[in-house]
Amino acid sequence: MKKWIFIISIAFNVIFLIGWGLSSLNEPSYKLGRLEKNITVGHFMGDSTLFTLPKGLTVRNSSERGLSAIGQFENERFQIVITSDDWDLISYDIPKDSLATHGNYYSADFDRYNNQKE
């Protein structure tokens, strides 16, 4: 009986280590970096400019790596975290159908794709 419990324990530990290894190889590195040029940002698949991010802004890498990156569009991704103490700044209680399909995705290649259309 003790032998089986020991074997099962070893098997679960091996499975855990494999899962942990795969997840750590595929998750973003979250390294900090700095924007090297001004970026015009627009909605993904949109046709108008929303805002411009200035050169020198600190950003965090959020690009998936390994197997998680397969099939991901515009794989060079970064994050900017904006904080506030204002609870009423954002409403999360809105109907899903009022949101755009790719509503929280913004493209830094907006100008490049708009110039190719013309």
Phi and psi restraints in degrees (range 20) as a CNS / XPLOR table:
assign (resid 1 and name C) (resid 2 and name N)
       (resid 2 and name CA) (resid 2 and name C) 1.0 -64.3 20.0 2
assign (resid 2 and name N) (resid 2 and name CA)
       (resid 2 and name C) (resid 3 and name N) 1.0 -32.9 20.0 2
assign (resid 2 and name C) (resid 3 and name N)
       (resid 3 and name CA) (resid 3 and name C) 1.0 -64.3 20.0 2
assign (resid 3 and name N) (resid 3 and name CA)
       (resid 3 and name C) (resid 4 and name N) 1.0 -42.4 20.0 2
assign (resid 3 and name C) (resid 4 and name N)
       (resid 4 and name CA) (resid 4 and name C) 1.0 -66.4 20.0 2
assign (resid 4 and name N) (resid 4 and name CA)
       (resid 4 and name C) (resid 5 and name N) 1.0 -40.3 20.0 2
assign (resid 4 and name C) (resid 5 and name N)
       (resid 5 and name CA) (resid 5 and name C) 1.0 -62.9 20.0 2
assign (resid 5 and name N) (resid 5 and name CA)
       (resid 5 and name C) (resid 6 and name N) 1.0 -40.8 20.0 2
assign (resid 5 and name C) (resid 6 and name N)
       (resid 6 and name CA) (resid 6 and name C) 1.0 -63.7 20.0 2
assign (resid 6 and name N) (resid 6 and name CA)
       (resid 6 and name C) (resid 7 and name N) 1.0 -43.6 20.0 2
assign (resid 6 and name C) (resid 7 and name N)
       (resid 7 and name CA) (resid 7 and name C) 1.0 -64.9 20.0 2
assign (resid 7 and name N) (resid 7 and name CA)
       (resid 7 and name C) (resid 8 and name N) 1.0 -43.1 20.0 2
assign (resid 7 and name C) (resid 8 and name N)
       (resid 8 and name CA) (resid 8 and name C) 1.0 -63.9 20.0 2
assign (resid 8 and name N) (resid 8 and name CA)
       (resid 8 and name C) (resid 9 and name N) 1.0 -40.8 20.0 2
assign (resid 8 and name C) (resid 9 and name N)
       (resid 9 and name CA) (resid 9 and name C) 1.0 -61.9 20.0 2
assign (resid 9 and name N) (resid 9 and name CA)
       (resid 9 and name C) (resid 10 and name N) 1.0 -44.6 20.0 2
assign (resid 9 and name C) (resid 10 and name N)
       (resid 10 and name CA) (resid 10 and name C) 1.0 -62.9 20.0 2
assign (resid 10 and name N) (resid 10 and name CA)
       (resid 10 and name C) (resid 11 and name N) 1.0 -42.8 20.0 2
assign (resid 10 and name C) (resid 11 and name N)
       (resid 11 and name CA) (resid 11 and name C) 1.0 -61.7 20.0 2
assign (resid 11 and name N) (resid 11 and name CA)
       (resid 11 and name C) (resid 12 and name N) 1.0 -44.6 20.0 2
assign (resid 11 and name C) (resid 12 and name N)
       (resid 12 and name CA) (resid 12 and name C) 1.0 -64.5 20.0 2
assign (resid 12 and name N) (resid 12 and name CA)
       (resid 12 and name C) (resid 13 and name N) 1.0 -37.8 20.0 2
assign (resid 12 and name C) (resid 13 and name N)
       (resid 13 and name CA) (resid 13 and name C) 1.0 -64.3 20.0 2
assign (resid 13 and name N) (resid 13 and name CA)
       (resid 13 and name C) (resid 14 and name N) 1.0 -40.7 20.0 2
assign (resid 13 and name C) (resid 14 and name N)
       (resid 14 and name CA) (resid 14 and name C) 1.0 -64.3 20.0 2
assign (resid 14 and name N) (resid 14 and name CA)
       (resid 14 and name C) (resid 15 and name N) 1.0 -44.6 20.0 2
assign (resid 14 and name C) (resid 15 and name N)
       (resid 15 and name CA) (resid 15 and name C) 1.0 -61.7 20.0 2
assign (resid 15 and name N) (resid 15 and name CA)
       (resid 15 and name C) (resid 16 and name N) 1.0 -43.4 20.0 2
assign (resid 15 and name C) (resid 16 and name N)
       (resid 16 and name CA) (resid 16 and name C) 1.0 -60.6 20.0 2
assign (resid 16 and name N) (resid 16 and name CA)
       (resid 16 and name C) (resid 17 and name N) 1.0 -45.8 20.0 2
assign (resid 16 and name C) (resid 17 and name N)
       (resid 17 and name CA) (resid 17 and name C) 1.0 -64.7 20.0 2
assign (resid 17 and name N) (resid 17 and name CA)
       (resid 17 and name C) (resid 18 and name N) 1.0 -38.8 20.0 2
assign (resid 17 and name C) (resid 18 and name N)
       (resid 18 and name CA) (resid 18 and name C) 1.0 -64.5 20.0 2
assign (resid 18 and name N) (resid 18 and name CA)
       (resid 18 and name C) (resid 19 and name N) 1.0 -45.7 20.0 2
assign (resid 18 and name C) (resid 19 and name N)
       (resid 19 and name CA) (resid 19 and name C) 1.0 -62.0 20.0 2
assign (resid 19 and name N) (resid 19 and name CA)
       (resid 19 and name C) (resid 20 and name N) 1.0 -43.3 20.0 2
assign (resid 19 and name C) (resid 20 and name N)
       (resid 20 and name CA) (resid 20 and name C) 1.0 -64.2 20.0 2
assign (resid 20 and name N) (resid 20 and name CA)
       (resid 20 and name C) (resid 21 and name N) 1.0 -41.9 20.0 2
assign (resid 20 and name C) (resid 21 and name N)
       (resid 21 and name CA) (resid 21 and name C) 1.0 -64.1 20.0 2
assign (resid 21 and name N) (resid 21 and name CA)
       (resid 21 and name C) (resid 22 and name N) 1.0 -44.9 20.0 2
assign (resid 21 and name C) (resid 22 and name N)
       (resid 22 and name CA) (resid 22 and name C) 1.0 -64.3 20.0 2
assign (resid 22 and name N) (resid 22 and name CA)
       (resid 22 and name C) (resid 23 and name N) 1.0 -41.3 20.0 2
assign (resid 22 and name C) (resid 23 and name N)
       (resid 23 and name CA) (resid 23 and name C) 1.0 -68.3 20.0 2
assign (resid 23 and name N) (resid 23 and name CA)
       (resid 23 and name C) (resid 24 and name N) 1.0 -37.3 20.0 2
assign (resid 23 and name C) (resid 24 and name N)
       (resid 24 and name CA) (resid 24 and name C) 1.0 -72.7 20.0 2
assign (resid 24 and name N) (resid 24 and name CA)
       (resid 24 and name C) (resid 25 and name N) 1.0 -26.8 20.0 2
assign (resid 24 and name C) (resid 25 and name N)
       (resid 25 and name CA) (resid 25 and name C) 1.0 -77.1 20.0 2
assign (resid 25 and name N) (resid 25 and name CA)
       (resid 25 and name C) (resid 26 and name N) 1.0 -25.7 20.0 2
assign (resid 25 and name C) (resid 26 and name N)
       (resid 26 and name CA) (resid 26 and name C) 1.0 -98.0 20.0 2
assign (resid 26 and name N) (resid 26 and name CA)
       (resid 26 and name C) (resid 27 and name N) 1.0 -15.7 20.0 2
assign (resid 26 and name C) (resid 27 and name N)
       (resid 27 and name CA) (resid 27 and name C) 1.0 -80.4 20.0 2
assign (resid 27 and name N) (resid 27 and name CA)
       (resid 27 and name C) (resid 28 and name N) 1.0 158.5 20.0 2
assign (resid 27 and name C) (resid 28 and name N)
       (resid 28 and name CA) (resid 28 and name C) 1.0 -60.3 20.0 2
assign (resid 28 and name N) (resid 28 and name CA)
       (resid 28 and name C) (resid 29 and name N) 1.0 156.6 20.0 2
assign (resid 28 and name C) (resid 29 and name N)
       (resid 29 and name CA) (resid 29 and name C) 1.0 -80.3 20.0 2
assign (resid 29 and name N) (resid 29 and name CA)
       (resid 29 and name C) (resid 30 and name N) 1.0 -23.7 20.0 2
assign (resid 29 and name C) (resid 30 and name N)
       (resid 30 and name CA) (resid 30 and name C) 1.0 58.2 20.0 2
assign (resid 30 and name N) (resid 30 and name CA)
       (resid 30 and name C) (resid 31 and name N) 1.0 28.7 20.0 2
assign (resid 30 and name C) (resid 31 and name N)
       (resid 31 and name CA) (resid 31 and name C) 1.0 -70.8 20.0 2
assign (resid 31 and name N) (resid 31 and name CA)
       (resid 31 and name C) (resid 32 and name N) 1.0 144.9 20.0 2
assign (resid 31 and name C) (resid 32 and name N)
       (resid 32 and name CA) (resid 32 and name C) 1.0 -84.5 20.0 2
assign (resid 32 and name N) (resid 32 and name CA)
       (resid 32 and name C) (resid 33 and name N) 1.0 145.7 20.0 2
assign (resid 32 and name C) (resid 33 and name N)
       (resid 33 and name CA) (resid 33 and name C) 1.0 -150.2 20.0 2
assign (resid 33 and name N) (resid 33 and name CA)
       (resid 33 and name C) (resid 34 and name N) 1.0 -177.7 20.0 2
assign (resid 33 and name C) (resid 34 and name N)
       (resid 34 and name CA) (resid 34 and name C) 1.0 -129.0 20.0 2
assign (resid 34 and name N) (resid 34 and name CA)
       (resid 34 and name C) (resid 35 and name N) 1.0 137.5 20.0 2
assign (resid 34 and name C) (resid 35 and name N)
       (resid 35 and name CA) (resid 35 and name C) 1.0 -64.8 20.0 2
assign (resid 35 and name N) (resid 35 and name CA)
       (resid 35 and name C) (resid 36 and name N) 1.0 133.2 20.0 2
assign (resid 35 and name C) (resid 36 and name N)
       (resid 36 and name CA) (resid 36 and name C) 1.0 -96.4 20.0 2
assign (resid 36 and name N) (resid 36 and name CA)
       (resid 36 and name C) (resid 37 and name N) 1.0 -7.6 20.0 2
assign (resid 36 and name C) (resid 37 and name N)
       (resid 37 and name CA) (resid 37 and name C) 1.0 -153.8 20.0 2
assign (resid 37 and name N) (resid 37 and name CA)
       (resid 37 and name C) (resid 38 and name N) 1.0 160.2 20.0 2
assign (resid 37 and name C) (resid 38 and name N)
       (resid 38 and name CA) (resid 38 and name C) 1.0 -66.0 20.0 2
assign (resid 38 and name N) (resid 38 and name CA)
       (resid 38 and name C) (resid 39 and name N) 1.0 139.3 20.0 2
assign (resid 38 and name C) (resid 39 and name N)
       (resid 39 and name CA) (resid 39 and name C) 1.0 -121.5 20.0 2
assign (resid 39 and name N) (resid 39 and name CA)
       (resid 39 and name C) (resid 40 and name N) 1.0 126.1 20.0 2
assign (resid 39 and name C) (resid 40 and name N)
       (resid 40 and name CA) (resid 40 and name C) 1.0 -87.8 20.0 2
assign (resid 40 and name N) (resid 40 and name CA)
       (resid 40 and name C) (resid 41 and name N) 1.0 125.3 20.0 2
assign (resid 40 and name C) (resid 41 and name N)
       (resid 41 and name CA) (resid 41 and name C) 1.0 -113.4 20.0 2
assign (resid 41 and name N) (resid 41 and name CA)
       (resid 41 and name C) (resid 42 and name N) 1.0 135.1 20.0 2
assign (resid 41 and name C) (resid 42 and name N)
       (resid 42 and name CA) (resid 42 and name C) 1.0 -136.8 20.0 2
assign (resid 42 and name N) (resid 42 and name CA)
       (resid 42 and name C) (resid 43 and name N) 1.0 169.2 20.0 2
assign (resid 42 and name C) (resid 43 and name N)
       (resid 43 and name CA) (resid 43 and name C) 1.0 -61.6 20.0 2
assign (resid 43 and name N) (resid 43 and name CA)
       (resid 43 and name C) (resid 44 and name N) 1.0 143.4 20.0 2
assign (resid 43 and name C) (resid 44 and name N)
       (resid 44 and name CA) (resid 44 and name C) 1.0 -60.7 20.0 2
assign (resid 44 and name N) (resid 44 and name CA)
       (resid 44 and name C) (resid 45 and name N) 1.0 127.8 20.0 2
assign (resid 44 and name C) (resid 45 and name N)
       (resid 45 and name CA) (resid 45 and name C) 1.0 65.8 20.0 2
assign (resid 45 and name N) (resid 45 and name CA)
       (resid 45 and name C) (resid 46 and name N) 1.0 18.7 20.0 2
assign (resid 45 and name C) (resid 46 and name N)
       (resid 46 and name CA) (resid 46 and name C) 1.0 -96.4 20.0 2
assign (resid 46 and name N) (resid 46 and name CA)
       (resid 46 and name C) (resid 47 and name N) 1.0 -178.9 20.0 2
assign (resid 46 and name C) (resid 47 and name N)
       (resid 47 and name CA) (resid 47 and name C) 1.0 -130.4 20.0 2
assign (resid 47 and name N) (resid 47 and name CA)
       (resid 47 and name C) (resid 48 and name N) 1.0 15.4 20.0 2
assign (resid 47 and name C) (resid 48 and name N)
       (resid 48 and name CA) (resid 48 and name C) 1.0 -136.1 20.0 2
assign (resid 48 and name N) (resid 48 and name CA)
       (resid 48 and name C) (resid 49 and name N) 1.0 151.0 20.0 2
assign (resid 48 and name C) (resid 49 and name N)
       (resid 49 and name CA) (resid 49 and name C) 1.0 -78.2 20.0 2
assign (resid 49 and name N) (resid 49 and name CA)
       (resid 49 and name C) (resid 50 and name N) 1.0 136.8 20.0 2
assign (resid 49 and name C) (resid 50 and name N)
       (resid 50 and name CA) (resid 50 and name C) 1.0 -97.1 20.0 2
assign (resid 50 and name N) (resid 50 and name CA)
       (resid 50 and name C) (resid 51 and name N) 1.0 -50.8 20.0 2
assign (resid 50 and name C) (resid 51 and name N)
       (resid 51 and name CA) (resid 51 and name C) 1.0 -162.5 20.0 2
assign (resid 51 and name N) (resid 51 and name CA)
       (resid 51 and name C) (resid 52 and name N) 1.0 172.2 20.0 2
assign (resid 51 and name C) (resid 52 and name N)
       (resid 52 and name CA) (resid 52 and name C) 1.0 -120.4 20.0 2
assign (resid 52 and name N) (resid 52 and name CA)
       (resid 52 and name C) (resid 53 and name N) 1.0 132.5 20.0 2
assign (resid 52 and name C) (resid 53 and name N)
       (resid 53 and name CA) (resid 53 and name C) 1.0 -94.5 20.0 2
assign (resid 53 and name N) (resid 53 and name CA)
       (resid 53 and name C) (resid 54 and name N) 1.0 129.7 20.0 2
assign (resid 53 and name C) (resid 54 and name N)
       (resid 54 and name CA) (resid 54 and name C) 1.0 -78.2 20.0 2
assign (resid 54 and name N) (resid 54 and name CA)
       (resid 54 and name C) (resid 55 and name N) 1.0 150.9 20.0 2
assign (resid 54 and name C) (resid 55 and name N)
       (resid 55 and name CA) (resid 55 and name C) 1.0 -59.3 20.0 2
assign (resid 55 and name N) (resid 55 and name CA)
       (resid 55 and name C) (resid 56 and name N) 1.0 140.7 20.0 2
assign (resid 55 and name C) (resid 56 and name N)
       (resid 56 and name CA) (resid 56 and name C) 1.0 96.3 20.0 2
assign (resid 56 and name N) (resid 56 and name CA)
       (resid 56 and name C) (resid 57 and name N) 1.0 -5.0 20.0 2
assign (resid 56 and name C) (resid 57 and name N)
       (resid 57 and name CA) (resid 57 and name C) 1.0 -70.3 20.0 2
assign (resid 57 and name N) (resid 57 and name CA)
       (resid 57 and name C) (resid 58 and name N) 1.0 136.1 20.0 2
assign (resid 57 and name C) (resid 58 and name N)
       (resid 58 and name CA) (resid 58 and name C) 1.0 -81.7 20.0 2
assign (resid 58 and name N) (resid 58 and name CA)
       (resid 58 and name C) (resid 59 and name N) 1.0 131.2 20.0 2
assign (resid 58 and name C) (resid 59 and name N)
       (resid 59 and name CA) (resid 59 and name C) 1.0 -132.2 20.0 2
assign (resid 59 and name N) (resid 59 and name CA)
       (resid 59 and name C) (resid 60 and name N) 1.0 164.4 20.0 2
assign (resid 59 and name C) (resid 60 and name N)
       (resid 60 and name CA) (resid 60 and name C) 1.0 -118.3 20.0 2
assign (resid 60 and name N) (resid 60 and name CA)
       (resid 60 and name C) (resid 61 and name N) 1.0 132.9 20.0 2
assign (resid 60 and name C) (resid 61 and name N)
       (resid 61 and name CA) (resid 61 and name C) 1.0 -66.1 20.0 2
assign (resid 61 and name N) (resid 61 and name CA)
       (resid 61 and name C) (resid 62 and name N) 1.0 126.9 20.0 2
assign (resid 61 and name C) (resid 62 and name N)
       (resid 62 and name CA) (resid 62 and name C) 1.0 -128.7 20.0 2
assign (resid 62 and name N) (resid 62 and name CA)
       (resid 62 and name C) (resid 63 and name N) 1.0 23.6 20.0 2
assign (resid 62 and name C) (resid 63 and name N)
       (resid 63 and name CA) (resid 63 and name C) 1.0 -74.1 20.0 2
assign (resid 63 and name N) (resid 63 and name CA)
       (resid 63 and name C) (resid 64 and name N) 1.0 129.2 20.0 2
assign (resid 63 and name C) (resid 64 and name N)
       (resid 64 and name CA) (resid 64 and name C) 1.0 -65.8 20.0 2
assign (resid 64 and name N) (resid 64 and name CA)
       (resid 64 and name C) (resid 65 and name N) 1.0 151.4 20.0 2
assign (resid 64 and name C) (resid 65 and name N)
       (resid 65 and name CA) (resid 65 and name C) 1.0 -122.6 20.0 2
assign (resid 65 and name N) (resid 65 and name CA)
       (resid 65 and name C) (resid 66 and name N) 1.0 166.9 20.0 2
assign (resid 65 and name C) (resid 66 and name N)
       (resid 66 and name CA) (resid 66 and name C) 1.0 62.6 20.0 2
assign (resid 66 and name N) (resid 66 and name CA)
       (resid 66 and name C) (resid 67 and name N) 1.0 -139.0 20.0 2
assign (resid 66 and name C) (resid 67 and name N)
       (resid 67 and name CA) (resid 67 and name C) 1.0 -64.8 20.0 2
assign (resid 67 and name N) (resid 67 and name CA)
       (resid 67 and name C) (resid 68 and name N) 1.0 -28.0 20.0 2
assign (resid 67 and name C) (resid 68 and name N)
       (resid 68 and name CA) (resid 68 and name C) 1.0 -68.5 20.0 2
assign (resid 68 and name N) (resid 68 and name CA)
       (resid 68 and name C) (resid 69 and name N) 1.0 -23.1 20.0 2
assign (resid 68 and name C) (resid 69 and name N)
       (resid 69 and name CA) (resid 69 and name C) 1.0 -82.9 20.0 2
assign (resid 69 and name N) (resid 69 and name CA)
       (resid 69 and name C) (resid 70 and name N) 1.0 -9.7 20.0 2
assign (resid 69 and name C) (resid 70 and name N)
       (resid 70 and name CA) (resid 70 and name C) 1.0 -65.8 20.0 2
assign (resid 70 and name N) (resid 70 and name CA)
       (resid 70 and name C) (resid 71 and name N) 1.0 127.0 20.0 2
assign (resid 70 and name C) (resid 71 and name N)
       (resid 71 and name CA) (resid 71 and name C) 1.0 81.6 20.0 2
assign (resid 71 and name N) (resid 71 and name CA)
       (resid 71 and name C) (resid 72 and name N) 1.0 6.8 20.0 2
assign (resid 71 and name C) (resid 72 and name N)
       (resid 72 and name CA) (resid 72 and name C) 1.0 -87.3 20.0 2
assign (resid 72 and name N) (resid 72 and name CA)
       (resid 72 and name C) (resid 73 and name N) 1.0 129.2 20.0 2
assign (resid 72 and name C) (resid 73 and name N)
       (resid 73 and name CA) (resid 73 and name C) 1.0 -81.7 20.0 2
assign (resid 73 and name N) (resid 73 and name CA)
       (resid 73 and name C) (resid 74 and name N) 1.0 150.4 20.0 2
assign (resid 73 and name C) (resid 74 and name N)
       (resid 74 and name CA) (resid 74 and name C) 1.0 40.5 20.0 2
assign (resid 74 and name N) (resid 74 and name CA)
       (resid 74 and name C) (resid 75 and name N) 1.0 70.4 20.0 2
assign (resid 74 and name C) (resid 75 and name N)
       (resid 75 and name CA) (resid 75 and name C) 1.0 -68.8 20.0 2
assign (resid 75 and name N) (resid 75 and name CA)
       (resid 75 and name C) (resid 76 and name N) 1.0 -17.2 20.0 2
assign (resid 75 and name C) (resid 76 and name N)
       (resid 76 and name CA) (resid 76 and name C) 1.0 -80.1 20.0 2
assign (resid 76 and name N) (resid 76 and name CA)
       (resid 76 and name C) (resid 77 and name N) 1.0 97.9 20.0 2
assign (resid 76 and name C) (resid 77 and name N)
       (resid 77 and name CA) (resid 77 and name C) 1.0 -117.1 20.0 2
assign (resid 77 and name N) (resid 77 and name CA)
       (resid 77 and name C) (resid 78 and name N) 1.0 147.5 20.0 2
assign (resid 77 and name C) (resid 78 and name N)
       (resid 78 and name CA) (resid 78 and name C) 1.0 -143.2 20.0 2
assign (resid 78 and name N) (resid 78 and name CA)
       (resid 78 and name C) (resid 79 and name N) 1.0 161.2 20.0 2
assign (resid 78 and name C) (resid 79 and name N)
       (resid 79 and name CA) (resid 79 and name C) 1.0 -117.1 20.0 2
assign (resid 79 and name N) (resid 79 and name CA)
       (resid 79 and name C) (resid 80 and name N) 1.0 148.0 20.0 2
assign (resid 79 and name C) (resid 80 and name N)
       (resid 80 and name CA) (resid 80 and name C) 1.0 -128.5 20.0 2
assign (resid 80 and name N) (resid 80 and name CA)
       (resid 80 and name C) (resid 81 and name N) 1.0 122.3 20.0 2
assign (resid 80 and name C) (resid 81 and name N)
       (resid 81 and name CA) (resid 81 and name C) 1.0 -97.0 20.0 2
assign (resid 81 and name N) (resid 81 and name CA)
       (resid 81 and name C) (resid 82 and name N) 1.0 125.5 20.0 2
assign (resid 81 and name C) (resid 82 and name N)
       (resid 82 and name CA) (resid 82 and name C) 1.0 -113.2 20.0 2
assign (resid 82 and name N) (resid 82 and name CA)
       (resid 82 and name C) (resid 83 and name N) 1.0 126.8 20.0 2
assign (resid 82 and name C) (resid 83 and name N)
       (resid 83 and name CA) (resid 83 and name C) 1.0 -114.2 20.0 2
assign (resid 83 and name N) (resid 83 and name CA)
       (resid 83 and name C) (resid 84 and name N) 1.0 156.5 20.0 2
assign (resid 83 and name C) (resid 84 and name N)
       (resid 84 and name CA) (resid 84 and name C) 1.0 -161.4 20.0 2
assign (resid 84 and name N) (resid 84 and name CA)
       (resid 84 and name C) (resid 85 and name N) 1.0 154.0 20.0 2
assign (resid 84 and name C) (resid 85 and name N)
       (resid 85 and name CA) (resid 85 and name C) 1.0 -95.5 20.0 2
assign (resid 85 and name N) (resid 85 and name CA)
       (resid 85 and name C) (resid 86 and name N) 1.0 -2.3 20.0 2
assign (resid 85 and name C) (resid 86 and name N)
       (resid 86 and name CA) (resid 86 and name C) 1.0 -81.2 20.0 2
assign (resid 86 and name N) (resid 86 and name CA)
       (resid 86 and name C) (resid 87 and name N) 1.0 108.2 20.0 2
assign (resid 86 and name C) (resid 87 and name N)
       (resid 87 and name CA) (resid 87 and name C) 1.0 -67.8 20.0 2
assign (resid 87 and name N) (resid 87 and name CA)
       (resid 87 and name C) (resid 88 and name N) 1.0 -25.1 20.0 2
assign (resid 87 and name C) (resid 88 and name N)
       (resid 88 and name CA) (resid 88 and name C) 1.0 -92.2 20.0 2
assign (resid 88 and name N) (resid 88 and name CA)
       (resid 88 and name C) (resid 89 and name N) 1.0 10.1 20.0 2
assign (resid 88 and name C) (resid 89 and name N)
       (resid 89 and name CA) (resid 89 and name C) 1.0 -67.5 20.0 2
assign (resid 89 and name N) (resid 89 and name CA)
       (resid 89 and name C) (resid 90 and name N) 1.0 -39.0 20.0 2
assign (resid 89 and name C) (resid 90 and name N)
       (resid 90 and name CA) (resid 90 and name C) 1.0 -129.8 20.0 2
assign (resid 90 and name N) (resid 90 and name CA)
       (resid 90 and name C) (resid 91 and name N) 1.0 137.5 20.0 2
assign (resid 90 and name C) (resid 91 and name N)
       (resid 91 and name CA) (resid 91 and name C) 1.0 -106.2 20.0 2
assign (resid 91 and name N) (resid 91 and name CA)
       (resid 91 and name C) (resid 92 and name N) 1.0 119.6 20.0 2
assign (resid 91 and name C) (resid 92 and name N)
       (resid 92 and name CA) (resid 92 and name C) 1.0 -96.3 20.0 2
assign (resid 92 and name N) (resid 92 and name CA)
       (resid 92 and name C) (resid 93 and name N) 1.0 -1.9 20.0 2
assign (resid 92 and name C) (resid 93 and name N)
       (resid 93 and name CA) (resid 93 and name C) 1.0 -97.3 20.0 2
assign (resid 93 and name N) (resid 93 and name CA)
       (resid 93 and name C) (resid 94 and name N) 1.0 60.0 20.0 2
assign (resid 93 and name C) (resid 94 and name N)
       (resid 94 and name CA) (resid 94 and name C) 1.0 -122.0 20.0 2
assign (resid 94 and name N) (resid 94 and name CA)
       (resid 94 and name C) (resid 95 and name N) 1.0 153.1 20.0 2
assign (resid 94 and name C) (resid 95 and name N)
       (resid 95 and name CA) (resid 95 and name C) 1.0 -65.6 20.0 2
assign (resid 95 and name N) (resid 95 and name CA)
       (resid 95 and name C) (resid 96 and name N) 1.0 141.6 20.0 2
assign (resid 95 and name C) (resid 96 and name N)
       (resid 96 and name CA) (resid 96 and name C) 1.0 -61.5 20.0 2
assign (resid 96 and name N) (resid 96 and name CA)
       (resid 96 and name C) (resid 97 and name N) 1.0 -32.8 20.0 2
assign (resid 96 and name C) (resid 97 and name N)
       (resid 97 and name CA) (resid 97 and name C) 1.0 -73.2 20.0 2
assign (resid 97 and name N) (resid 97 and name CA)
       (resid 97 and name C) (resid 98 and name N) 1.0 -10.9 20.0 2
assign (resid 97 and name C) (resid 98 and name N)
       (resid 98 and name CA) (resid 98 and name C) 1.0 -87.1 20.0 2
assign (resid 98 and name N) (resid 98 and name CA)
       (resid 98 and name C) (resid 99 and name N) 1.0 -5.4 20.0 2
assign (resid 98 and name C) (resid 99 and name N)
       (resid 99 and name CA) (resid 99 and name C) 1.0 -93.6 20.0 2
assign (resid 99 and name N) (resid 99 and name CA)
       (resid 99 and name C) (resid 100 and name N) 1.0 149.9 20.0 2
assign (resid 99 and name C) (resid 100 and name N)
       (resid 100 and name CA) (resid 100 and name C) 1.0 -70.3 20.0 2
assign (resid 100 and name N) (resid 100 and name CA)
       (resid 100 and name C) (resid 101 and name N) 1.0 155.6 20.0 2
assign (resid 100 and name C) (resid 101 and name N)
       (resid 101 and name CA) (resid 101 and name C) 1.0 -57.1 20.0 2
assign (resid 101 and name N) (resid 101 and name CA)
       (resid 101 and name C) (resid 102 and name N) 1.0 -47.6 20.0 2
assign (resid 101 and name C) (resid 102 and name N)
       (resid 102 and name CA) (resid 102 and name C) 1.0 -112.6 20.0 2
assign (resid 102 and name N) (resid 102 and name CA)
       (resid 102 and name C) (resid 103 and name N) 1.0 45.7 20.0 2
assign (resid 102 and name C) (resid 103 and name N)
       (resid 103 and name CA) (resid 103 and name C) 1.0 -61.6 20.0 2
assign (resid 103 and name N) (resid 103 and name CA)
       (resid 103 and name C) (resid 104 and name N) 1.0 -30.7 20.0 2
assign (resid 103 and name C) (resid 104 and name N)
       (resid 104 and name CA) (resid 104 and name C) 1.0 -100.5 20.0 2
assign (resid 104 and name N) (resid 104 and name CA)
       (resid 104 and name C) (resid 105 and name N) 1.0 10.9 20.0 2
assign (resid 104 and name C) (resid 105 and name N)
       (resid 105 and name CA) (resid 105 and name C) 1.0 -103.9 20.0 2
assign (resid 105 and name N) (resid 105 and name CA)
       (resid 105 and name C) (resid 106 and name N) 1.0 130.9 20.0 2
assign (resid 105 and name C) (resid 106 and name N)
       (resid 106 and name CA) (resid 106 and name C) 1.0 -126.2 20.0 2
assign (resid 106 and name N) (resid 106 and name CA)
       (resid 106 and name C) (resid 107 and name N) 1.0 144.0 20.0 2
assign (resid 106 and name C) (resid 107 and name N)
       (resid 107 and name CA) (resid 107 and name C) 1.0 -108.5 20.0 2
assign (resid 107 and name N) (resid 107 and name CA)
       (resid 107 and name C) (resid 108 and name N) 1.0 130.9 20.0 2
assign (resid 107 and name C) (resid 108 and name N)
       (resid 108 and name CA) (resid 108 and name C) 1.0 -85.7 20.0 2
assign (resid 108 and name N) (resid 108 and name CA)
       (resid 108 and name C) (resid 109 and name N) 1.0 -9.9 20.0 2
assign (resid 108 and name C) (resid 109 and name N)
       (resid 109 and name CA) (resid 109 and name C) 1.0 -95.0 20.0 2
assign (resid 109 and name N) (resid 109 and name CA)
       (resid 109 and name C) (resid 110 and name N) 1.0 20.4 20.0 2
assign (resid 109 and name C) (resid 110 and name N)
       (resid 110 and name CA) (resid 110 and name C) 1.0 -55.4 20.0 2
assign (resid 110 and name N) (resid 110 and name CA)
       (resid 110 and name C) (resid 111 and name N) 1.0 -50.4 20.0 2
assign (resid 110 and name C) (resid 111 and name N)
       (resid 111 and name CA) (resid 111 and name C) 1.0 -63.6 20.0 2
assign (resid 111 and name N) (resid 111 and name CA)
       (resid 111 and name C) (resid 112 and name N) 1.0 -40.5 20.0 2
assign (resid 111 and name C) (resid 112 and name N)
       (resid 112 and name CA) (resid 112 and name C) 1.0 -61.5 20.0 2
assign (resid 112 and name N) (resid 112 and name CA)
       (resid 112 and name C) (resid 113 and name N) 1.0 -45.3 20.0 2
assign (resid 112 and name C) (resid 113 and name N)
       (resid 113 and name CA) (resid 113 and name C) 1.0 -72.6 20.0 2
assign (resid 113 and name N) (resid 113 and name CA)
       (resid 113 and name C) (resid 114 and name N) 1.0 -34.3 20.0 2
assign (resid 113 and name C) (resid 114 and name N)
       (resid 114 and name CA) (resid 114 and name C) 1.0 -67.4 20.0 2
assign (resid 114 and name N) (resid 114 and name CA)
       (resid 114 and name C) (resid 115 and name N) 1.0 -37.5 20.0 2
assign (resid 114 and name C) (resid 115 and name N)
       (resid 115 and name CA) (resid 115 and name C) 1.0 -69.1 20.0 2
assign (resid 115 and name N) (resid 115 and name CA)
       (resid 115 and name C) (resid 116 and name N) 1.0 -30.3 20.0 2
assign (resid 115 and name C) (resid 116 and name N)
       (resid 116 and name CA) (resid 116 and name C) 1.0 -72.2 20.0 2
assign (resid 116 and name N) (resid 116 and name CA)
       (resid 116 and name C) (resid 117 and name N) 1.0 -29.4 20.0 2
assign (resid 116 and name C) (resid 117 and name N)
       (resid 117 and name CA) (resid 117 and name C) 1.0 -68.0 20.0 2
assign (resid 117 and name N) (resid 117 and name CA)
       (resid 117 and name C) (resid 118 and name N) 1.0 -31.8 20.0 2
